[in-house]
């Protein structure tokens, strides 16, 4: 990249404030530096270095709107300066104006095509625009020019992970760490790749290295909790989530994952409370409402479960899993008509499982027992019950023959001739499963 001259090419009056600005940069006082460079350009409006340095200081202060006109003034004076186009592109990226940033980086590369930092930043902006293959090509070009740039190897690992080239990403992170072993961000990203590769113990070790360098990073503690859960170190996983929460109590995801692990461990009260904390921070995530409903269901708080499922459906009305579990809860509440409506709404979205067919059969029989049905309606419910029960038995005969014997709602149809070809000896009843694998047993 072309560099400004060591001795500023400006009027004598501009030199003193310009040098004062440089001294302010050296001590990290960007506001004072920007003011000094402003004085310099007042003395010499054609002083490109002062315009560029003022722009850089304003960008450091996140004052991008003020920085951009300064870059434009500098470029109008020295359009061949790659560093000005490069810094302008970086500022535009910071403003979120990424297409303009790409154009600015391209102008920089026209003037200095062999500059690794420009190719790197060009790749970062392409990555942020989800142009992952192009970003990878840009990082590879940067590395052709500078094989020892740890940050570029890191960035290359990030885009390879997004491209689901996990082993290549791991190699890139490992190369970055050879060059810069004290990078907590790279150890953290490496842990994510190892998680994706299901090498969970290695992921924990990578997160631990990251935490040695950055012990107050809540996101690292969070991901460490996920990996520990996969290795069945549940107490350590909960402790990791709780450390993440101490560092950042306002992250709904950590409360959510903590709730999932507590539910998996059978602590339903703790799980419901954790989901509740997550929902106070984010009421618009249907998964939070859905998982809270499942925990309430497992705790036999069925009315509260239905309310939670209703919240989830208001946010995601075409989620078959939510509709089905809502139907299961309504079935347990002996509200067959509402349950059938929930199952019916789910049917076009996902095929019936044997469990759902069994529960739909039960609901039709419960409607039949309601007493207010006409003979025609009773026969219709009976026919539908038989159809769904046969689907369930064809899907898993052992389980549903056992449940057929267990549940009284089926007492009047157990020995109907339609079921004889499917009949098996009575077996010990098994539990049924919610859509997410949560064990439950409807009682009819």
Buried (B, 14 or more C-beta within 10 A) or exposed (E): BBEBEEEBBBEEEBBEBBEBBBEBBEEEBBEBBBBBBBBBBEBBEBBBBBBBBBBBBBBBBEBBEBBBEBBBBBBEBBEEBBBBBBBBBBBBBBBEBBEBBBBBBEBBBEBBEEBBBBBBBBBBBBBEBEBBEBBBBBBEBBBEBBEEBBBBBBBBBBBBBBBEBBEBBBBBBBBBBEBBEEBBBBBBBBBBBBBBBEBBEBBBBBBEBBBEBBEEBBBBBBBBBBBBBBEEBBEBBBBBBBBBBEBBEEBBBBBBBBBBBBBBBEBBEBBBBBBBBBBEBBEEBBBBBBBBBBBBBBBEBBEBBBBBBEBBBEBBEEBBBBBBBBBBBBBBBBBBEBBBBBBEBBBEEBEBBBBBBBBBBBBBBBBBBEEEBEEEEBEBBBEBBBBBBBBBBEBBBEBBBBBBBBBEBBEEBEEEEEBEEBEEEEBEBBEBBBBEEBEBEBEB
